[in-house]
Amino acid sequence: MGLDGGVNESPFTDLGRPPLNEQALNRMLVRSGSLWRRIEVVAETGSTNADLAEAARRDAPEGQVLVAEAQTAGRGRLGRSWTAPPRSGLMFSVLLRPRVDPAALGWLPLLTGLATATALRRVTGRAASGDFGRPGGSGLDVRLKWPNDLLVGERKLAGILAEKVADAVVVGVGLNVSLRTDELPVPTATSLACEDATFQEREALLRAVLRELETWYREWTALKGDPETSGLRTAYKDLCATLGRRVRVLLPGDRTLTGEAVDIDAAGCLVVATPEGDQVVGAGDVVHVR
């Protein structure tokens, strides 16, 4: 019974969706020399991005990770809401202070998408092989829709939102894990459960994503944000489902651009070939045209 007379829901009410273990996550991820300084898990918050943005304004150090079992005001790109039943997904944000050329900051959400997709492909592949000590069999074919949605086929598995706060960047990730078909927020969404992924252990998934993110982030920042010498641009293009597709891009100001996505340029922008010539898109909502 809560202090206000209401009944508190136990985190173990749904045994199929156990809570995350904050102590275990810190033990596995926070160590000397690690990027990650603290992993905090909360039962509920409005938005992990908003919470860490406030922490950034108070000069919180790089490497803070905030994970919410439920969000009441989660946000996606372009102001869209992000909702999921408690403990059915991974909803977390990281606070970063990259020392790179400001022009390179546009690569950070793409880097996060690449790291998340790579981690998911790896852990689901190992689960398929039944041997976590080896690279494994065929995992989920997770791809990237520019700039940073994660897709399985044409359905959205995860989304990423990056926000600049003074000299910091807060990057949020929302990944659907155990949602059933009737729980998906929109018909175009999917989850690991809906894709029959063998591996759905949220704690191990979070560890895998954060480790992959640290690896890419360290390499990218060590090279001052250069997407070429860090291998970021090549790796992103290799997993980008948008390239080679006919696309319709909804641009700011209710404008629309239609053509073939042909490249990701050095700034992380999408290059679209149109009858009028190549157009560079820095921001917009991409629709893959069937």
Contacts in CASP RR format, 6 or more apart in sequence:
PFRMAT RR
TARGET T0000
AUTHOR 0000-0000-0000
METHOD contacts of the structure
MODEL  1
MGLDGGVNESPFTDLGRPPLNEQALNRMLVRSGSLWRRIEVVAETGSTNA
DLAEAARRDAPEGQVLVAEAQTAGRGRLGRSWTAPPRSGLMFSVLLRPRV
DPAALGWLPLLTGLATATALRRVTGRAASGDFGRPGGSGLDVRLKWPNDL
LVGERKLAGILAEKVADAVVVGVGLNVSLRTDELPVPTATSLACEDATFQ
EREALLRAVLRELETWYREWTALKGDPETSGLRTAYKDLCATLGRRVRVL
LPGDRTLTGEAVDIDAAGCLVVATPEGDQVVGAGDVVHVR
1 7 0 8 1.000
1 8 0 8 1.000
2 8 0 8 1.000
9 86 0 8 1.000
11 18 0 8 1.000
11 19 0 8 1.000
11 43 0 8 1.000
11 69 0 8 1.000
11 87 0 8 1.000
12 18 0 8 1.000
12 19 0 8 1.000
14 86 0 8 1.000
14 87 0 8 1.000
16 178 0 8 1.000
17 85 0 8 1.000
17 86 0 8 1.000
17 87 0 8 1.000
17 88 0 8 1.000
17 178 0 8 1.000
18 87 0 8 1.000
19 41 0 8 1.000
19 43 0 8 1.000
19 69 0 8 1.000
19 87 0 8 1.000
20 41 0 8 1.000
20 67 0 8 1.000
20 69 0 8 1.000
20 87 0 8 1.000
20 202 0 8 1.000
20 203 0 8 1.000
20 206 0 8 1.000
21 41 0 8 1.000
21 203 0 8 1.000
22 39 0 8 1.000
22 40 0 8 1.000
22 41 0 8 1.000
24 203 0 8 1.000
25 39 0 8 1.000
25 41 0 8 1.000
25 67 0 8 1.000
25 203 0 8 1.000
25 206 0 8 1.000
25 207 0 8 1.000
26 38 0 8 1.000
26 39 0 8 1.000
28 207 0 8 1.000
29 36 0 8 1.000
29 39 0 8 1.000
29 65 0 8 1.000
29 207 0 8 1.000
29 210 0 8 1.000
29 211 0 8 1.000
30 36 0 8 1.000
30 37 0 8 1.000
30 38 0 8 1.000
30 39 0 8 1.000
34 214 0 8 1.000
35 62 0 8 1.000
35 63 0 8 1.000
35 214 0 8 1.000
35 217 0 8 1.000
35 218 0 8 1.000
36 63 0 8 1.000
36 65 0 8 1.000
36 210 0 8 1.000
36 214 0 8 1.000
37 61 0 8 1.000
37 62 0 8 1.000
37 63 0 8 1.000
37 64 0 8 1.000
38 63 0 8 1.000
38 64 0 8 1.000
38 65 0 8 1.000
39 65 0 8 1.000
39 67 0 8 1.000
40 64 0 8 1.000
40 65 0 8 1.000
40 66 0 8 1.000
40 67 0 8 1.000
41 67 0 8 1.000
41 68 0 8 1.000
41 69 0 8 1.000
42 66 0 8 1.000
42 67 0 8 1.000
42 68 0 8 1.000
42 69 0 8 1.000
43 68 0 8 1.000
43 69 0 8 1.000
43 70 0 8 1.000
43 86 0 8 1.000
44 68 0 8 1.000
44 69 0 8 1.000
44 70 0 8 1.000
44 71 0 8 1.000
44 72 0 8 1.000
44 86 0 8 1.000
45 51 0 8 1.000
45 66 0 8 1.000
45 68 0 8 1.000
45 70 0 8 1.000
45 71 0 8 1.000
45 72 0 8 1.000
46 68 0 8 1.000
46 71 0 8 1.000
46 72 0 8 1.000
46 73 0 8 1.000
46 74 0 8 1.000
47 71 0 8 1.000
47 73 0 8 1.000
47 74 0 8 1.000
47 75 0 8 1.000
48 66 0 8 1.000
48 67 0 8 1.000
48 68 0 8 1.000
48 71 0 8 1.000
48 74 0 8 1.000
48 91 0 8 1.000
48 92 0 8 1.000
48 93 0 8 1.000
48 172 0 8 1.000
49 74 0 8 1.000
49 75 0 8 1.000
49 93 0 8 1.000
49 161 0 8 1.000
49 163 0 8 1.000
49 170 0 8 1.000
49 172 0 8 1.000
50 73 0 8 1.000
51 66 0 8 1.000
51 93 0 8 1.000
52 60 0 8 1.000
52 64 0 8 1.000
52 66 0 8 1.000
52 93 0 8 1.000
52 94 0 8 1.000
52 95 0 8 1.000
52 170 0 8 1.000
53 163 0 8 1.000
53 165 0 8 1.000
53 170 0 8 1.000
55 64 0 8 1.000
55 95 0 8 1.000
56 95 0 8 1.000
56 165 0 8 1.000
56 166 0 8 1.000
56 168 0 8 1.000
56 170 0 8 1.000
57 165 0 8 1.000
57 166 0 8 1.000
60 95 0 8 1.000
61 95 0 8 1.000
61 97 0 8 1.000
62 95 0 8 1.000
62 96 0 8 1.000
62 97 0 8 1.000
62 168 0 8 1.000
63 94 0 8 1.000
63 95 0 8 1.000
63 96 0 8 1.000
64 94 0 8 1.000
64 95 0 8 1.000
65 92 0 8 1.000
65 93 0 8 1.000
65 94 0 8 1.000
65 95 0 8 1.000
65 210 0 8 1.000
66 92 0 8 1.000
66 93 0 8 1.000
67 90 0 8 1.000
67 91 0 8 1.000
67 92 0 8 1.000
67 206 0 8 1.000
68 91 0 8 1.000
68 92 0 8 1.000
69 86 0 8 1.000
69 87 0 8 1.000
69 91 0 8 1.000
70 84 0 8 1.000
70 85 0 8 1.000
70 86 0 8 1.000
70 87 0 8 1.000
70 91 0 8 1.000
71 82 0 8 1.000
71 83 0 8 1.000
71 84 0 8 1.000
71 91 0 8 1.000
73 81 0 8 1.000
74 81 0 8 1.000
74 82 0 8 1.000
74 83 0 8 1.000
74 91 0 8 1.000
75 81 0 8 1.000
75 82 0 8 1.000
75 161 0 8 1.000
76 82 0 8 1.000
76 159 0 8 1.000
76 161 0 8 1.000
77 148 0 8 1.000
77 159 0 8 1.000
77 160 0 8 1.000
77 161 0 8 1.000
77 285 0 8 1.000
78 284 0 8 1.000
78 285 0 8 1.000
82 91 0 8 1.000
82 159 0 8 1.000
82 174 0 8 1.000
82 185 0 8 1.000
83 185 0 8 1.000
84 91 0 8 1.000
84 174 0 8 1.000
84 176 0 8 1.000
84 179 0 8 1.000
84 183 0 8 1.000
84 185 0 8 1.000
85 179 0 8 1.000
85 183 0 8 1.000
87 178 0 8 1.000
87 202 0 8 1.000
88 176 0 8 1.000
88 177 0 8 1.000
88 178 0 8 1.000
88 179 0 8 1.000
88 183 0 8 1.000
88 191 0 8 1.000
89 174 0 8 1.000
89 175 0 8 1.000
89 176 0 8 1.000
89 177 0 8 1.000
89 178 0 8 1.000
89 179 0 8 1.000
89 191 0 8 1.000
89 202 0 8 1.000
90 173 0 8 1.000
90 174 0 8 1.000
90 175 0 8 1.000
90 177 0 8 1.000
90 202 0 8 1.000
90 205 0 8 1.000
90 206 0 8 1.000
90 209 0 8 1.000
91 173 0 8 1.000
91 174 0 8 1.000
91 175 0 8 1.000
92 172 0 8 1.000
92 173 0 8 1.000
92 174 0 8 1.000
92 206 0 8 1.000
93 170 0 8 1.000
93 171 0 8 1.000
93 172 0 8 1.000
93 173 0 8 1.000
94 170 0 8 1.000
94 171 0 8 1.000
94 172 0 8 1.000
94 210 0 8 1.000
94 213 0 8 1.000
95 168 0 8 1.000
95 169 0 8 1.000
95 170 0 8 1.000
96 108 0 8 1.000
96 168 0 8 1.000
96 169 0 8 1.000
96 170 0 8 1.000
96 171 0 8 1.000
96 217 0 8 1.000
97 167 0 8 1.000
97 168 0 8 1.000
97 169 0 8 1.000
98 104 0 8 1.000
98 105 0 8 1.000
98 108 0 8 1.000
98 169 0 8 1.000
98 217 0 8 1.000
98 220 0 8 1.000
98 221 0 8 1.000
98 225 0 8 1.000
99 221 0 8 1.000
99 224 0 8 1.000
100 220 0 8 1.000
100 221 0 8 1.000
100 224 0 8 1.000
100 225 0 8 1.000
101 224 0 8 1.000
101 225 0 8 1.000
103 267 0 8 1.000
104 224 0 8 1.000
104 225 0 8 1.000
104 226 0 8 1.000
104 227 0 8 1.000
105 164 0 8 1.000
105 169 0 8 1.000
106 162 0 8 1.000
106 267 0 8 1.000
106 268 0 8 1.000
107 220 0 8 1.000
107 225 0 8 1.000
107 227 0 8 1.000
107 232 0 8 1.000
107 267 0 8 1.000
107 268 0 8 1.000
108 162 0 8 1.000
108 169 0 8 1.000
108 171 0 8 1.000
109 147 0 8 1.000
109 148 0 8 1.000
109 160 0 8 1.000
109 161 0 8 1.000
109 162 0 8 1.000
109 171 0 8 1.000
110 144 0 8 1.000
110 147 0 8 1.000
110 148 0 8 1.000
110 232 0 8 1.000
110 236 0 8 1.000
110 264 0 8 1.000
110 268 0 8 1.000
111 213 0 8 1.000
111 216 0 8 1.000
111 217 0 8 1.000
111 220 0 8 1.000
111 232 0 8 1.000
111 236 0 8 1.000
112 148 0 8 1.000
112 160 0 8 1.000
112 162 0 8 1.000
112 171 0 8 1.000
112 172 0 8 1.000
112 173 0 8 1.000
112 213 0 8 1.000
113 144 0 8 1.000
113 148 0 8 1.000
113 150 0 8 1.000
113 158 0 8 1.000
113 160 0 8 1.000
113 173 0 8 1.000
114 144 0 8 1.000
114 216 0 8 1.000
114 232 0 8 1.000
114 235 0 8 1.000
114 236 0 8 1.000
114 239 0 8 1.000
115 209 0 8 1.000
115 212 0 8 1.000
115 213 0 8 1.000
115 215 0 8 1.000
115 216 0 8 1.000
115 217 0 8 1.000
116 150 0 8 1.000
116 158 0 8 1.000
116 160 0 8 1.000
116 173 0 8 1.000
116 175 0 8 1.000
116 209 0 8 1.000
116 212 0 8 1.000
116 213 0 8 1.000
117 142 0 8 1.000
117 143 0 8 1.000
117 144 0 8 1.000
117 150 0 8 1.000
117 239 0 8 1.000
118 212 0 8 1.000
118 235 0 8 1.000
118 239 0 8 1.000
119 205 0 8 1.000
119 208 0 8 1.000
119 209 0 8 1.000
119 211 0 8 1.000
119 212 0 8 1.000
119 213 0 8 1.000
120 140 0 8 1.000
120 142 0 8 1.000
120 150 0 8 1.000
120 157 0 8 1.000
120 175 0 8 1.000
120 205 0 8 1.000
120 208 0 8 1.000
120 209 0 8 1.000
121 139 0 8 1.000
121 140 0 8 1.000
121 141 0 8 1.000
121 142 0 8 1.000
122 135 0 8 1.000
122 208 0 8 1.000
122 212 0 8 1.000
123 199 0 8 1.000
123 204 0 8 1.000
123 205 0 8 1.000
123 208 0 8 1.000
124 139 0 8 1.000
124 140 0 8 1.000
124 192 0 8 1.000
124 197 0 8 1.000
124 198 0 8 1.000
124 199 0 8 1.000
125 135 0 8 1.000
125 136 0 8 1.000
125 137 0 8 1.000
125 138 0 8 1.000
125 139 0 8 1.000
125 140 0 8 1.000
125 198 0 8 1.000
125 199 0 8 1.000
126 132 0 8 1.000
126 133 0 8 1.000
126 134 0 8 1.000
126 135 0 8 1.000
126 136 0 8 1.000
126 137 0 8 1.000
126 199 0 8 1.000
127 139 0 8 1.000
127 197 0 8 1.000
127 198 0 8 1.000
127 199 0 8 1.000
128 136 0 8 1.000
128 137 0 8 1.000
128 138 0 8 1.000
128 139 0 8 1.000
128 198 0 8 1.000
129 135 0 8 1.000
129 136 0 8 1.000
129 137 0 8 1.000
130 136 0 8 1.000
139 197 0 8 1.000
140 152 0 8 1.000
140 192 0 8 1.000
140 195 0 8 1.000
140 197 0 8 1.000
141 152 0 8 1.000
141 153 0 8 1.000
142 150 0 8 1.000
142 151 0 8 1.000
142 152 0 8 1.000
142 157 0 8 1.000
142 239 0 8 1.000
143 150 0 8 1.000
143 151 0 8 1.000
143 152 0 8 1.000
143 153 0 8 1.000
143 239 0 8 1.000
143 240 0 8 1.000
143 241 0 8 1.000
144 150 0 8 1.000
144 151 0 8 1.000
144 236 0 8 1.000
144 239 0 8 1.000
144 240 0 8 1.000
144 241 0 8 1.000
144 242 0 8 1.000
145 151 0 8 1.000
145 156 0 8 1.000
145 240 0 8 1.000
145 241 0 8 1.000
145 242 0 8 1.000
145 286 0 8 1.000
145 288 0 8 1.000
146 240 0 8 1.000
146 242 0 8 1.000
146 243 0 8 1.000
146 261 0 8 1.000
146 264 0 8 1.000
146 270 0 8 1.000
146 286 0 8 1.000
147 268 0 8 1.000
147 270 0 8 1.000
148 159 0 8 1.000
148 160 0 8 1.000
148 162 0 8 1.000
149 156 0 8 1.000
149 158 0 8 1.000
149 159 0 8 1.000
149 160 0 8 1.000
150 156 0 8 1.000
150 157 0 8 1.000
150 158 0 8 1.000
150 159 0 8 1.000
150 160 0 8 1.000
150 175 0 8 1.000
151 157 0 8 1.000
151 241 0 8 1.000
152 190 0 8 1.000
152 195 0 8 1.000
153 241 0 8 1.000
154 188 0 8 1.000
154 288 0 8 1.000
155 188 0 8 1.000
155 189 0 8 1.000
155 190 0 8 1.000
155 194 0 8 1.000
156 186 0 8 1.000
156 188 0 8 1.000
156 189 0 8 1.000
156 190 0 8 1.000
157 175 0 8 1.000
157 176 0 8 1.000
157 189 0 8 1.000
157 190 0 8 1.000
157 191 0 8 1.000
157 192 0 8 1.000
157 195 0 8 1.000
158 173 0 8 1.000
158 174 0 8 1.000
158 175 0 8 1.000
158 176 0 8 1.000
159 173 0 8 1.000
159 174 0 8 1.000
159 175 0 8 1.000
160 171 0 8 1.000
160 172 0 8 1.000
160 173 0 8 1.000
160 174 0 8 1.000
161 171 0 8 1.000
161 172 0 8 1.000
162 169 0 8 1.000
162 170 0 8 1.000
162 171 0 8 1.000
162 172 0 8 1.000
163 169 0 8 1.000
163 170 0 8 1.000
163 171 0 8 1.000
173 209 0 8 1.000
175 205 0 8 1.000
175 209 0 8 1.000
176 184 0 8 1.000
176 189 0 8 1.000
176 190 0 8 1.000
176 191 0 8 1.000
176 192 0 8 1.000
176 194 0 8 1.000
177 191 0 8 1.000
177 192 0 8 1.000
177 193 0 8 1.000
177 200 0 8 1.000
177 202 0 8 1.000
177 205 0 8 1.000
178 191 0 8 1.000
178 192 0 8 1.000
178 193 0 8 1.000
178 200 0 8 1.000
178 202 0 8 1.000
179 189 0 8 1.000
179 191 0 8 1.000
179 193 0 8 1.000
179 194 0 8 1.000
180 191 0 8 1.000
180 193 0 8 1.000
180 194 0 8 1.000
181 194 0 8 1.000
184 190 0 8 1.000
184 191 0 8 1.000
184 194 0 8 1.000
192 199 0 8 1.000
192 200 0 8 1.000
193 200 0 8 1.000
199 205 0 8 1.000
216 230 0 8 1.000
216 232 0 8 1.000
219 230 0 8 1.000
219 231 0 8 1.000
219 232 0 8 1.000
220 226 0 8 1.000
220 227 0 8 1.000
220 230 0 8 1.000
220 232 0 8 1.000
222 230 0 8 1.000
223 229 0 8 1.000
223 230 0 8 1.000
227 233 0 8 1.000
227 236 0 8 1.000
227 266 0 8 1.000
227 268 0 8 1.000
228 234 0 8 1.000
228 266 0 8 1.000
233 264 0 8 1.000
233 266 0 8 1.000
233 268 0 8 1.000
236 264 0 8 1.000
237 243 0 8 1.000
237 263 0 8 1.000
237 264 0 8 1.000
240 264 0 8 1.000
241 288 0 8 1.000
242 261 0 8 1.000
242 270 0 8 1.000
242 286 0 8 1.000
242 288 0 8 1.000
243 261 0 8 1.000
243 262 0 8 1.000
243 263 0 8 1.000
243 264 0 8 1.000
244 260 0 8 1.000
244 261 0 8 1.000
244 262 0 8 1.000
245 260 0 8 1.000
245 261 0 8 1.000
245 288 0 8 1.000
245 289 0 8 1.000
246 258 0 8 1.000
246 259 0 8 1.000
246 260 0 8 1.000
246 261 0 8 1.000
246 288 0 8 1.000
246 289 0 8 1.000
247 258 0 8 1.000
247 259 0 8 1.000
247 260 0 8 1.000
247 261 0 8 1.000
247 270 0 8 1.000
247 272 0 8 1.000
247 286 0 8 1.000
247 287 0 8 1.000
247 288 0 8 1.000
247 289 0 8 1.000
248 256 0 8 1.000
248 257 0 8 1.000
248 258 0 8 1.000
248 259 0 8 1.000
248 286 0 8 1.000
248 287 0 8 1.000
248 289 0 8 1.000
249 256 0 8 1.000
249 257 0 8 1.000
249 258 0 8 1.000
249 270 0 8 1.000
249 272 0 8 1.000
249 281 0 8 1.000
249 284 0 8 1.000
249 285 0 8 1.000
249 286 0 8 1.000
249 287 0 8 1.000
250 256 0 8 1.000
250 284 0 8 1.000
250 285 0 8 1.000
250 286 0 8 1.000
250 287 0 8 1.000
251 257 0 8 1.000
251 281 0 8 1.000
251 283 0 8 1.000
251 284 0 8 1.000
252 283 0 8 1.000
252 284 0 8 1.000
257 272 0 8 1.000
257 274 0 8 1.000
257 279 0 8 1.000
257 281 0 8 1.000
258 274 0 8 1.000
258 289 0 8 1.000
259 272 0 8 1.000
259 273 0 8 1.000
259 274 0 8 1.000
260 272 0 8 1.000
260 273 0 8 1.000
261 270 0 8 1.000
261 271 0 8 1.000
261 272 0 8 1.000
261 273 0 8 1.000
261 286 0 8 1.000
262 271 0 8 1.000
262 272 0 8 1.000
262 273 0 8 1.000
262 278 0 8 1.000
263 270 0 8 1.000
263 271 0 8 1.000
264 270 0 8 1.000
264 271 0 8 1.000
265 271 0 8 1.000
265 280 0 8 1.000
267 282 0 8 1.000
268 282 0 8 1.000
269 280 0 8 1.000
269 281 0 8 1.000
269 282 0 8 1.000
270 280 0 8 1.000
270 281 0 8 1.000
270 282 0 8 1.000
270 286 0 8 1.000
271 278 0 8 1.000
271 279 0 8 1.000
271 280 0 8 1.000
271 281 0 8 1.000
272 278 0 8 1.000
272 279 0 8 1.000
272 280 0 8 1.000
272 281 0 8 1.000
273 279 0 8 1.000
END
